Amino acid sequence: MEIKKMTRPGTTEKKMEPLQVKSKQHQKPGSKLPFLLPVLMILGFLLLWYFISYINLFPAYALPSPASVLRSFKQEILAGRLLNDIIASLWRVAVGFVISAFLGIPAGLWLGQHLRARQAFVPALNFFRFLSPLAWIPFAILWFHIGDKPAVFLIFMATFFPLAIATMSAVATIPSIYFRVAKDYNYKGIELLTRVTFPAVLPEVITGLRVSYGIVAAEMVGCQDGLGYGIWEARNGLRLDSAVCYMIIIGLLGMGIDRLLAQLTKLPNVRWGYER
C-alpha cells in the first residue's frame, strides 16, 4: 500500500505545479536586467556628458554639448543630407562585406582542409591582415578614382583577411571524431563539406563576420557622400557637433548590423555549436 501512495500520478503533479509557478515568478525581475542595464549606462553617460559641458571643463569647440548635437541632428535631417549619407554608407558596406564573405569564407574552408596550403599562404594572409586599410588609400584612389569603388575596395581589404583566417582556424580545430563519424556514413566531397565541415565552423564564422566589418575608414576617401565623409567634412569645417552626430549614427548602425548577424546564431544548424 505504501508503494501505491508514493507512485500515485496525481501526487507528483500537485507538488510540482507550485514550484513551477514560483520559478516563473522569480524569473520575471531578472529578465528585465538585460534591458535596464544598457539603458542605465546610456543615461549615466549622457548625464556625465551634460555635466562636463555645463561646467565648461572643455571649450565648446572642443566638446559640443548634447543640446548642440541635437540641433545638428535637426539641421542634417531637415537638409536631407543625413538620410542620403546613411543610404550611401549602407550600400558600400553591404557590397564590400558581401564580396569579402563570398571569397573569404570559401578560401578559409579550403585552407583549413589542406595543410600544405596553410603553410604556403598563411604568412601572406597575416602580412596583409596586419596592414591597416588606410595604407591602401593611395592605391584605391589611383586604381578606382573617385566614387563608390575605392570605398568598396577598402572595406573588402579590411574584412577579407580576418574572415579567411577565422574560417581557416575554425576548420583546423574541428574535432577529428566528426570526420570519423562522417567516414562511417560515407560522406565525401560536397556532402562532407555541407553536412559536417561547414556546420561545425559556422559559430566561428559568424563571430568573424561580427568583428570584421567596418564603415568609417573606407568612406573618408574617394567619396563625396556617406557617414565617414560627413565626419571628414565636419572636421574640416570645425563642426564637431555635426561630427558627433555622424558618430552616433555610425554607432547605432553598427549595433543594428551586429544584432542582425547575431540572429544567425539562433539557426538550428548553428545553435548546437554554441551549446556543445
KELUM-199505 format. One record per residue (C-alpha): residue in three letters; z, y, x. Coordinates in pm, whole numbers, padded with zeros to 5 digits, always signed. Example, Ala and Ser with C-alpha at 12.3 -4.5 7.8 and 13.67 -1.06 7.14 Angstrom:
KELUM-199505
ALA+00780-00450+01230 SER+00714-00106+01367 
***
This chain:
KELUM-199505
MET+00000+00000+00000 GLU+00077+00243+00281 ILE-00271+00194+00425 LYS-00428+00280+00092 LYS-00230+00602+00068 MET-00335+00708+00415 THR-00703+00638+00356 ARG-00745+00796+00017 PRO-01056+01015+00037 GLY-00909+01300-00168 THR-00608+01341+00061 THR-00810+01430+00371 GLU-01037+01672+00187 LYS-00748+01869+00034 LYS-00580+01908+00370 MET-00898+02023+00543 GLU-01003+02289+00289 PRO-00718+02538+00361 LEU-00778+02501+00733 GLN-01146+02581+00694 VAL-01076+02888+00483 LYS-00814+03002+00730 SER-01052+02965+01026 LYS-01318+03170+00848 GLN-01064+03444+00781 HIS-00973+03451+01148 GLN-01340+03480+01246 LYS-01410+03793+01038 PRO-01224+04051+01250 GLY-01354+03912+01578 SER-01713+03906+01456 LYS-01715+04288+01438 LEU-01625+04337+01803 PRO-01979+04282+01942 PHE-02095+04572+01723 LEU-01794+04800+01760 LEU-01760+04787+02139 PRO-02108+04926+02220 VAL-02064+05200+01957 LEU-01727+05298+02103 MET-01874+05305+02454 ILE-02161+05529+02344 LEU-01924+05765+02160 GLY-01699+05779+02467 PHE-01996+05862+02688 LEU-02112+06138+02451 LEU-01763+06288+02439 LEU-01742+06285+02819 TRP-02087+06445+02844 TYR-01988+06716+02594 PHE-01660+06783+02775 ILE-01830+06818+03115 SER-02089+07060+02975 TYR-01820+07252+02782 ILE-01608+07323+03089 ASN-01923+07412+03290 LEU-01849+07160+03561 PHE-02222+07176+03642 PRO-02454+07468+03564 ALA-02672+07436+03255 TYR-02991+07399+03460 ALA-02838+07102+03646 LEU-02682+06921+03348 PRO-02810+07013+03000 SER-02566+06997+02712 PRO-02604+06750+02422 ALA-02699+07040+02194 SER-02986+07148+02421 VAL-03112+06790+02440 LEU-03109+06767+02059 ARG-03310+07090+02040 SER-03556+06943+02289 PHE-03588+06632+02070 LYS-03671+06851+01774 GLN-03929+07051+01969 GLU-04102+06742+02106 ILE-04113+06574+01765 LEU-04248+06882+01584 ALA-04511+06932+01855 GLY-04624+06569+01817 ARG-04602+06502+02191 LEU-04319+06252+02174 LEU-04494+06010+01938 ASN-04817+06024+02140 ASP-04627+05960+02464 ILE-04441+05663+02313 ILE-04765+05503+02193 ALA-04935+05558+02530 SER-04640+05409+02720 LEU-04606+05104+02499 TRP-04981+05036+02528 ARG-04979+05047+02909 VAL-04665+04838+02940 ALA-04795+04579+02694 VAL-05128+04539+02873 GLY-04983+04525+03225 PHE-04696+04297+03123 VAL-04915+04053+02931 ILE-05160+04026+03221 SER-04878+03959+03469 ALA-04725+03697+03236 PHE-05055+03514+03181 LEU-05118+03500+03556 GLY-04766+03484+03699 ILE-04623+03204+03485 PRO-04910+02955+03548 ALA-04901+03045+03918 GLY-04528+02973+03927 LEU-04575+02642+03745 TRP-04840+02533+03993 LEU-04637+02640+04297 GLY-04325+02470+04168 GLN-04504+02136+04145 HIS-04669+02146+04490 LEU-04450+02160+04799 ARG-04732+02244+05042 ALA-04849+02529+04822 ARG-04495+02672+04815 GLN-04475+02655+05191 ALA-04806+02838+05220 PHE-04775+03107+04952 VAL-04404+03185+04911 PRO-04383+03407+05224 ALA-04672+03618+05095 LEU-04519+03637+04746 ASN-04187+03753+04888 PHE-04362+04008+05109 PHE-04535+04173+04812 ARG-04228+04133+04589 PHE-04020+04348+04822 LEU-04281+04623+04827 SER-04198+04898+04580 PRO-04468+04962+04317 LEU-04458+05324+04431 ALA-04614+05211+04760 TRP-04929+05117+04567 ILE-04969+05463+04409 PRO-05235+05599+04650 PHE-05437+05276+04626 ALA-05408+05275+04246 ILE-05545+05630+04223 LEU-05826+05566+04472 TRP-05927+05236+04314 PHE-05889+05319+03944 HIS-05892+05700+03941 ILE-05716+05884+03654 GLY-05625+05719+03323 ASP-05456+05404+03196 LYS-05593+05171+03465 PRO-05374+05284+03758 ALA-05063+05267+03539 VAL-05152+04916+03417 PHE-05218+04809+03776 LEU-04880+04936+03895 ILE-04699+04766+03606 PHE-04878+04444+03694 MET-04777+04474+04060 ALA-04416+04538+03959 THR-04391+04231+03734 PHE-04628+03963+03862 PHE-04441+03858+04177 PRO-04090+03837+04025 LEU-04229+03633+03735 ALA-04418+03394+03962 ILE-04118+03338+04188 ALA-03874+03295+03897 THR-04102+03036+03734 MET-04159+02857+04065 SER-03784+02836+04135 ALA-03719+02703+03785 VAL-03979+02427+03823 ALA-03848+02330+04166 THR-03495+02284+04028 ILE-03581+02065+03726 PRO-03359+01752+03741 SER-03555+01451+03859 ILE-03421+01245+03569 TYR-03656+01438+03338 PHE-03960+01318+03529 ARG-03831+00961+03548 VAL-03795+00955+03170 ALA-04140+01114+03136 LYS-04282+00840+03357 ASP-04131+00578+03125 TYR-04313+00744+02835 ASN-04632+00759+03046 TYR-04657+01138+03034 LYS-04917+01275+03274 GLY-05117+01591+03333 ILE-05116+01838+03045 GLU-04885+01620+02838 LEU-04624+01621+03117 LEU-04659+01997+03152 THR-04627+02076+02780 ARG-04361+01818+02692 VAL-04135+01826+02998 THR-04203+02089+03263 PHE-04269+02398+03056 PRO-03985+02344+02801 ALA-03745+02282+03091 VAL-03825+02613+03263 LEU-03856+02832+02951 PRO-03499+02969+02971 GLU-03553+03088+03330 VAL-03900+03221+03243 ILE-03759+03426+02955 THR-03488+03562+03183 GLY-03756+03655+03435 LEU-03952+03833+03164 ARG-03646+04032+03059 VAL-03563+04157+03408 SER-03911+04222+03543 TYR-04072+04471+03311 GLY-04069+04843+03387 ILE-04211+05164+03242 VAL-04136+05487+03423 ALA-04256+05449+03781 ALA-04605+05337+03681 GLU-04669+05624+03440 MET-04571+05911+03665 VAL-04901+05878+03849 GLY-05261+05894+03733 CYS-05184+05977+03368 GLN-05185+06287+03151 ASP-04951+06149+02886 GLY-04675+05890+02846 LEU-04299+05893+02879 GLY-04299+05878+03258 TYR-04545+06165+03274 GLY-04321+06358+03034 ILE-04030+06330+03278 TRP-04253+06435+03567 GLU-04380+06738+03375 ALA-04028+06835+03266 ARG-03907+06816+03624 ASN-04189+07041+03744 GLY-04103+07291+03470 LEU-03728+07271+03540 ARG-03674+07148+03182 LEU-03402+06891+03237 ASP-03316+06893+02867 SER-03667+06762+02797 ALA-03634+06513+03085 VAL-03309+06376+02937 CYS-03483+06350+02600 TYR-03754+06130+02752 MET-03497+05929+02947 ILE-03312+05847+02625 ILE-03635+05733+02459 ILE-03719+05512+02758 GLY-03373+05354+02748 LEU-03396+05288+02373 LEU-03743+05137+02405 GLY-03624+04921+02693 MET-03334+04793+02483 GLY-03571+04718+02197 ILE-03813+04524+02419 ASP-03523+04333+02571 ARG-03394+04237+02225 LEU-03740+04115+02126 LEU-03762+03898+02436 ALA-03408+03774+02374 GLN-03520+03640+02035 LEU-03731+03386+02223 THR-03409+03215+02335 LYS-03347+03112+01972 LEU-03658+02897+01954 PRO-03576+02524+01917 ASN-03767+02434+02234 VAL-03572+02694+02433 ARG-03221+02686+02292 TRP-03144+02343+02434 GLY-03196+02479+02783 TYR-02909+02724+02737 GLU-02681+02461+02589 ARG-02734+02187+02847 
***
